[in-house]
Amino acid sequence: MQETQPVSPTPLSGEGIRPAIFSGFKAAKASDRALGGADDVKEHYTESIAQEWNTDMVWGSRLARAFYQFTADVSRAGLQFPRTTKLMSKILCGELLYADLANRAFQKLMPF
């Protein structure tokens, strides 16, 4: 089984409310399963967090490194292109994953 890190603020935005709600929701589901008699609650919760959250945090960390390396350029792009703000809003609302954002960037940088 894969080890997980505690759910922490997202690396690009620094926000922590969405991770708290996400892990709380998963914990509530796990508690419900435990009260229903399930034996594998801890393993299922850990696996769920690892698959659904930690993977995206890896992409968030990668994007954050790129963002902080080119802060001025990225800030100009954000001001110049309102779509950038909309994409970040979607991430903060949980409608878009960091991995999705990275894939979009790769497609723009390296069209096949």
N, C-alpha and C positions, 0 to 999 in steps of 0.2 A: 504494500500500500504506500502511496506517495505521501510524504510529509507535507504539511501545509504551514504557511506562515500566518500569523494573526492578520485578520483583515485590518488594513490600515488606510489612511487617506490615500486617494489616488495620486500617483506620482506626478502627473502632469498638472493637475488643477489644484492639488492640495486639499480638495474637499473631502470631508469624512462622513457626511450624513448619509449619502447613498450607500457606502460600504456598511455602515451601521445598520441601516434598514434591511439591506440584503442579508447580512449574517443573522440578524434578528428573525427575519422571516424563515430562513433555513433552520434556525434553532427551534422556532415554534413548531415547524413541521416535524422536526426530530423528536421534540417533546411529545407531540401527539402520537407519533409512532411508538415511542417508549411506553406511553400510557396504554396503548393498544396491545402491548406485549411483545413488540419486536425486539429481537436480540442484537441486531447489527446496527443499532442506531448511531453509535459513535463512528463506526466505520463509514456508514452511509453519509453522515453529515460531513465528515472529513473529505471523503471522495467528492461529494457535491461541491464543496467550497473550492477544492483543488481544481476541478474541471471547469467550473463555471466562473470562478473569480480570479484565482491566482494566475491562470494562463493570460487573462486580459491584463493583469497588472504587469506582467513581463513586457507586453507590448507598450503599456503606458510608460514604463521606465525607459524603454528604448526611445520612445517619442520625446519624453522629457529631456533626455540627454541631447537629442538633436535640437530641441527647442532652446535649451539653455546655452547651447554652443553658438547658436545663431539668433539670439534673442532680438536684436535690432531688426534683422531681416524678417523674422517671423512676425514681429509686432507690426511692421509696415504692411506686410501681407494681410494681417488681420484687419488693419484699418482700411486697407485698400479694397479688400474683398469681403463684403458682409457675409458671404457664404461661410467663411471661416468661423465667425461668431455663431452662426446657426449650427454648424457641425459640433462645436464645443457644447452648445446648449443641449443638443441631442445626447451627447455623452453624459452630461450631468443629469439628464432625465432618465438615463438608462435605455434610451432608444437606439443607441449606437455604441458599439464596443470599440476600444482602442485598436483592436486587431482589424476591425473594419476600416478605421481611419488609416491605419498603416497600409492596408491593401489598396485603398484608393490612392494613396500617395505613390505607392510602387507602380500602379497602373499608369499614373500621369507621368512619372519619371522614366519608365521603361515600357513604352507601348510595344506590344508584340504584333 
